Every structure is written in structure tokens, then in C-alpha cells.
Amino acid sequence: YWPTATAQAVVYPTSVPISPDLTRLGYTEVTRKVVGPSWRPTPSMRERFPEWPEVIGPGPDNPLGSHALYLSWPFYRIHGTHDTRKIGRPSSDGCIGLYNENIALLYEQVAVGTKVRLV
């Protein structure tokens, strides 16, 4: 994250997509911010894992963790995680996962409309 008020970047460890075909690069923006998000598997996840629930509400078992920044790209988010083993390695279906304490800090720093560049 590059704050506009200072010249110092902030770096957080993340999880990244499990394969290049799930990795989206380029510019997007934050369209919505949610504390305690609900998680819904994407259609492709539901095809691969039909036994998964249609929705998991907020709480300790929620894959989106404590906070979520929704991006203008469908199904892409920057969010926390319920499984800290995923941070630092490829483990997502496209989203960028952060430790819950880091997404909480980032959540407070960015506004809806903040530009995002994934490289």
C-alpha cells in the first residue's frame, strides 16, 4: 500500500492465487468495504466442491476473515483469512489474502474509490 499522505510504502505479507490462470493483473479499484463479510464460493468453486455451503456468515470459520475490500473485478477481493497458513504462498482462487490484523489496518487507510494495481 502506498499512502498518499507520506512517501513511505507499507508492505504486508499476502497469499496469492494458486495458478497463473487465476491471477489477474492490472488496475482496479475498491468498490466496497465490509467488516465481518459473508463468503460465497464462486461458481467455479461450487462446480469443483458442490458440498461446500452456499454462504458462510461472519465468524472464525469465514475464509474472508475479519475485513474485506471488494474490487471492481467480479469475485476479486483483498481480505483477511481464517487460515494463517495460507499467507506467504499460493493458496487462493484469485483473491489477495492478508493476516486479519493487517487487513484491519489497511481497511482503515483506504476509501471506496481507492485505485488498486496488481502486478
N, C-alpha and C positions, 0 to 999 in steps of 0.2 A: 504494500500500500504506500502511495506517495502522497502525504498530506499536503494540502495547498498552503497552509499557514507556515510551514517550515520547509527547509531544504533537505531534510533527512528522511530517507525511506524507512519503512517499517517492514520487516521480513518475518513471516510466520511459516512454520513447517506445515505442509499440506499432504493430503492424499491426492492422487491424480487418477485419471481413467485407466482401466485395466488393459486397454488396447488402443492403438493409434486410430482405429475407425470410430472410437467413441470420443476421441479428443477433438474438441472444437477450438480453433484458434481465431483470433481477430478481435474486433471491437464489439462491445455490447454495453448495456447499462443496467443499473439497479432499478427495477420497476416496482419492487415491493419489499418491505421489511417486516418480519414476523418473529416475535418472541414466542417460544413454545409452539413451533409449527407442527402441523399434522403431515404425515408422509403417505403418499400414494405411489405404489410402484408404477413405472412407466408401462405402456402397452407391451413393449418388448420384454420387460422383466416378467410381466404376467404370463406371457407365452412360455418363457423358459421355466417359470416357477408358479404354476397355476394354484398351488396350495397356499401361496402367500395371501395374507388378508388384503382386502381392497384398500384399507386405510389403517394406519396406526396413529392414534392421537398423541398429544404431547406426553412426555414422561421419559423415564430412564431407558425404555426399550425402543425409543424412536430413533431411526437411523439419521434423522436430520439434526439430532442433538438439541441444544438449547435455543439456538437462534438460526434464522435463515435469511439470506439476501437473495431474492428472486431476480433473475436476469431476464433480459428481453428475449433471449433464445428459449424456446419451449423446453421444459424439463431440465434446464441448467440452473444450478444454484451454487452459492457459496454458503456453506453451512457447517454446523458443529457435527459431532459424531457421538454415538453411544458406544463405539468400539475404538478405543485409542490405538489399538494395534494397527489400524489402517493408515495412520498418519506416517508419512515418510516413505510410502511405497505405492505402487499402482494397485488400487483397490475399489475404484468407483465405476459407475456406468456413465460417467460424464461430468458429474459434479466435482467441485473443489471442496474437500473436507478439511476442517481445522479442528484443533482441540477446542472444547467448549469455552474455556477461559479466553482463548484468542478470538473466537468469533464474537464473543460478548464485547471485547474491546473494539474490534473492527466495526461491529454493529453501531456502536456509539459514535464512531468517527465519520461514517458515510451517510449520505442522504439519498433518498429516492432521486434518481436522475444522475447519480454519480457515474461517470464513464468508467468502463472496465476494459482492460486489454489483456487477453490471454495469449501468451507467447510460448 
